[in-house]
Amino acid sequence: MTQHTTALFEPARLPGLDLPSRLVMAPLTRNRAGADGTPTPLMAEYYAQRASAGLIIAEASTPNAVGQTYPDIAAIHSPAHVAGWRQVTDAVRDAGGRMFLQLQHGGRVGHPATSGLTPLAPSPVPLPETIHTPQGRLPAVVPWEMTGEDIRTTVADFAKAARNAIDAGFEGVEVHSANGHLLHQFLARNTNLRTDGYGGSVAARIRFTAEVTEAVAAEIGAGRTGLRVSPGNTVNGIAEGETEELYPALAERLGGLGLAYLHLVRSDPDTEVFRSVRAAWPGVLIGNPVLSEFTTREVRRASEALLAAGADLIALGRPFLANPDLVARLRLGAPLNKMRDRYFMYVGGATGYTDYPALDDQPADASSDSIVALDGDRVA
């Protein structure tokens, strides 16, 4: 196959960290940790398979027990968690890779049947849908409204979790303020009904995300701290309000810290919010492209469009999940494995996780514009 040379494959740099390409593996919750949140040897195998990514951002890990979202997700608040993640980072480093760890508190996206605790949130507004628990899907519970002390404790927990991540061998961490979880709940009008200094105005609603990010940066260094946001994302019942004001304001507040990067979920270069955030953010911007189809051609097209619009790095989730050697496939114009949605979450085990084949196992005559179906009737 002919190798393609574009800016996607050029070396890049974060503060203090050289990257071999601009292709980043986005964080993906996969529910393969132990029941107590400790990463497993299977997770080490999974991430090591994908070590050719310019950077791996490992899956969302909780900074404290009450922040747990679903069963069998990873955590980073105990010595066992640190030791488990150390096995993962060692395996990835031995394979030539680099890793950040995403820190995520679920807020109202949690359940006592999972964590044993009533969730905490900006306001007592429950998730408007059922939630996956060890007992199956259950109605969401009304979360406790966070007190001032709860807020301060949670900020400190994020900082301690960041230190744990560095002790576990990660190059840095990504603060998760996206996808309807706790920090995003503070940003959104429909989940943040507070009348104190953390609710109401745009400046007040960005305060908690800013304080968490600032505390993490103070603990481990700004150059080791990234931030992920998802402007306009309605997942988990979120309705932000003032989206086009929120994110430039957040970028301006944090822009002087010298953070490693700002990561925009589902980046659309044709939107005003993307353009305004890019203009307001002085550092590295990671774009996560919206894909119209799951093909090599579309991944390259959408990624290159984001680079042309001002993104510095490109984060891809499911393409990396289904293709452990995605960088090589994109460079060669090779076909992509079909994504097996049935095995994405909640199922455990190696199927749909570590058993996606590399190029050496692919049919030789597959078109680069097709999706290769390797799973027969197992495909969901």
Residue pairs with C-beta under 8 A, 6 or more apart in sequence:
1 332
1 333
1 334
2 332
2 333
3 331
3 332
4 300
4 330
4 331
4 332
4 333
6 300
6 304
7 22
7 304
7 307
8 21
8 22
8 23
8 300
8 303
8 304
8 307
8 314
8 330
9 21
9 22
9 23
9 327
9 330
9 331
10 21
10 22
11 18
11 19
11 20
11 21
12 18
12 19
12 21
12 22
12 54
12 312
12 313
13 19
14 55
14 172
14 223
14 260
14 261
14 284
15 222
15 223
15 224
15 258
15 260
16 223
16 224
17 55
17 98
17 171
17 172
17 223
17 260
19 54
19 55
19 98
19 313
20 52
20 54
21 53
21 54
21 327
22 54
22 307
22 312
22 313
22 314
23 53
23 54
23 303
23 313
23 314
23 316
23 326
23 327
23 330
24 53
24 54
24 55
24 56
24 57
24 286
24 313
24 314
24 315
24 316
25 50
25 53
25 55
25 56
25 57
25 315
25 316
25 317
25 320
25 326
26 57
26 288
26 315
26 316
26 317
26 320
27 57
27 58
27 59
27 60
27 102
27 174
27 176
27 228
27 317
28 59
28 317
28 318
28 320
28 321
29 59
29 60
29 69
29 70
29 73
29 345
30 43
30 46
30 59
30 344
30 345
30 353
31 70
31 71
31 72
31 73
31 345
31 346
31 347
31 348
32 40
32 42
32 43
32 46
32 72
32 348
32 349
32 353
33 39
33 40
33 43
33 72
33 73
33 74
33 75
33 84
34 40
34 72
34 84
35 71
35 72
36 75
36 78
36 80
37 61
37 62
37 68
37 73
37 74
37 75
37 76
37 77
37 78
37 81
38 74
38 75
38 78
38 80
38 81
38 83
38 84
39 74
39 81
39 84
39 85
39 87
39 88
40 84
41 87
42 349
42 350
42 353
42 354
43 74
43 84
43 88
44 87
44 88
44 90
44 91
44 92
45 91
45 354
46 353
46 354
47 56
47 58
47 88
47 91
47 92
47 97
47 99
48 91
48 92
48 94
48 95
48 97
49 95
49 324
49 354
50 56
50 97
50 320
50 324
50 326
51 92
51 95
51 96
51 97
52 96
52 97
52 325
52 326
52 327
52 328
53 97
53 320
53 326
53 327
54 98
54 313
54 327
55 98
55 99
55 100
55 313
56 92
56 97
56 98
56 99
56 100
57 99
57 100
57 101
57 102
57 174
57 226
57 263
57 315
58 74
58 85
58 88
58 99
58 100
58 101
58 102
58 170
59 73
59 74
59 102
60 69
60 73
60 74
60 102
60 103
60 104
60 176
60 181
61 73
61 74
61 75
61 76
61 81
61 85
61 101
61 102
61 103
61 104
61 161
61 165
62 68
62 69
62 73
62 74
62 75
62 76
62 77
62 103
62 104
62 105
62 106
62 161
63 75
63 76
63 77
63 103
63 105
63 154
63 157
63 158
63 160
63 161
64 77
64 105
64 154
64 157
64 161
65 75
65 77
65 115
65 116
65 117
66 105
66 110
66 115
66 117
66 118
66 119
66 120
67 104
67 105
67 106
67 107
67 110
67 154
67 157
67 182
68 75
68 106
68 110
68 114
68 115
69 104
69 106
69 109
69 110
69 114
69 181
70 114
70 131
70 132
70 133
70 345
70 346
71 114
71 132
71 133
71 134
71 346
72 346
72 348
74 81
74 84
74 85
75 81
76 82
76 85
76 101
76 103
76 161
76 164
76 165
76 168
77 157
77 160
77 161
77 164
81 164
81 168
82 164
82 167
82 168
83 168
85 101
85 165
85 168
85 169
85 170
86 167
86 168
86 169
88 99
88 168
88 169
89 99
89 168
89 169
89 170
90 169
92 98
92 99
93 169
98 171
99 169
99 170
99 171
100 170
100 171
100 172
100 173
100 174
100 226
100 260
101 165
101 168
101 170
101 172
101 173
101 174
102 173
102 174
102 176
102 228
103 158
103 161
103 162
103 165
103 173
103 174
103 175
103 176
103 216
104 176
104 181
104 182
105 154
105 157
105 158
105 176
105 181
105 182
105 183
106 119
106 181
106 182
107 119
107 120
107 121
107 122
107 143
107 181
107 182
107 183
107 185
107 191
108 119
108 121
108 125
108 126
108 127
108 140
108 143
108 182
108 185
108 191
109 119
109 127
109 131
109 180
109 181
109 182
109 236
110 117
110 119
110 131
110 143
111 119
111 131
111 133
111 138
111 140
111 141
112 118
112 141
113 133
113 134
113 135
113 138
114 133
114 134
118 141
118 143
118 144
119 141
119 143
119 144
120 143
120 144
120 145
120 146
120 150
120 154
120 182
121 143
121 144
121 145
121 146
121 182
121 185
121 191
122 145
122 146
122 182
122 185
122 186
122 191
122 192
122 193
122 194
122 198
122 199
122 208
123 145
123 191
123 192
123 193
123 194
123 199
124 142
124 143
124 144
124 145
125 142
125 143
125 190
125 191
125 193
126 140
126 141
126 142
126 143
127 140
127 236
127 237
128 140
128 237
129 140
129 236
129 237
130 137
130 138
130 139
130 140
131 137
131 138
131 139
131 140
132 345
132 346
144 150
145 194
146 154
148 196
151 198
151 208
151 211
154 182
154 212
155 208
155 211
155 212
155 215
156 215
158 175
158 212
158 215
158 216
159 215
159 216
159 218
159 219
160 219
161 173
162 173
162 216
162 219
162 220
162 224
162 225
163 219
163 220
165 172
165 173
165 220
166 172
166 173
166 220
166 224
171 224
172 220
172 223
172 224
172 225
172 226
172 260
173 216
173 220
173 224
173 225
173 226
174 226
174 227
174 228
174 263
175 183
175 209
175 212
175 213
175 216
175 225
175 226
175 227
175 228
176 183
176 228
177 183
177 184
177 187
177 209
177 212
177 213
177 227
177 228
177 229
178 184
178 228
178 229
178 230
178 233
178 265
179 230
179 233
179 235
179 236
179 265
180 233
180 234
180 235
180 236
180 237
180 238
181 236
183 208
183 209
183 212
184 229
184 230
184 233
184 236
184 238
185 191
185 192
185 238
186 192
186 198
186 199
186 205
186 206
186 207
186 208
186 209
187 205
187 206
187 209
187 240
187 246
187 250
188 205
188 238
188 239
188 240
188 241
189 205
189 239
189 240
189 241
189 242
190 237
190 238
190 239
190 241
191 237
191 238
192 198
192 199
192 205
193 199
194 200
194 204
196 204
197 204
197 207
198 204
198 205
198 207
198 208
199 205
202 242
202 245
202 246
202 249
203 249
205 246
206 246
206 249
206 250
206 253
209 227
209 229
209 250
210 250
210 253
210 254
213 225
213 227
213 254
213 257
213 259
214 254
214 257
216 225
217 224
217 225
217 257
217 259
222 257
222 258
222 259
222 260
223 258
223 259
223 260
224 260
225 257
225 259
225 260
226 259
226 260
226 261
226 262
226 263
226 286
227 254
227 259
227 261
227 262
227 263
228 263
228 264
228 265
229 247
229 250
229 262
229 263
229 264
229 265
230 264
230 265
230 266
231 240
231 243
231 246
231 247
231 264
231 273
231 274
231 277
232 240
232 243
232 273
233 265
233 266
240 246
243 273
244 272
244 273
244 276
247 273
247 276
247 277
248 273
248 276
248 277
248 279
248 280
251 262
251 277
251 280
251 281
252 280
254 262
255 280
255 281
255 282
255 283
256 282
258 283
259 283
260 283
260 284
261 283
261 284
261 285
261 286
261 312
261 313
262 277
262 281
262 283
262 284
262 285
262 286
263 286
263 288
263 315
264 274
264 277
264 285
264 286
264 287
264 288
264 311
265 288
266 288
266 289
266 290
267 274
267 287
267 288
267 289
267 290
267 306
267 311
268 274
268 290
269 275
269 287
269 305
269 306
269 308
269 309
269 310
269 311
274 287
274 309
275 309
277 285
278 285
278 309
278 310
278 311
284 312
284 313
285 310
285 311
285 312
285 313
286 311
286 312
286 313
286 314
286 315
287 306
287 307
287 309
287 311
287 313
287 314
287 315
288 314
288 315
288 316
288 317
289 299
289 302
289 303
289 305
289 306
289 314
289 316
290 302
291 298
291 299
291 302
291 319
292 298
292 302
294 318
294 319
294 322
294 336
294 338
294 339
294 371
295 335
295 336
295 368
295 369
295 370
295 371
296 329
296 330
296 333
296 334
296 335
296 336
296 368
296 369
297 368
297 369
299 316
299 319
299 330
299 336
300 330
303 314
303 316
306 314
307 314
316 326
318 339
319 326
319 336
320 326
321 339
321 344
321 356
322 336
322 337
322 338
322 339
322 340
322 356
323 329
323 336
323 337
323 356
324 356
324 358
325 358
325 359
326 336
328 334
328 359
329 335
329 336
329 359
332 359
333 368
334 359
334 362
334 366
334 368
335 362
335 366
335 367
335 368
335 369
335 370
335 371
335 372
336 371
336 372
337 356
337 357
337 371
337 372
337 374
338 371
338 372
338 373
338 374
338 375
338 379
340 351
340 352
340 375
340 378
340 379
340 380
341 380
342 352
342 378
342 379
342 380
343 349
343 351
343 352
343 353
343 380
344 352
351 378
357 374
362 372
363 372
366 372
373 379
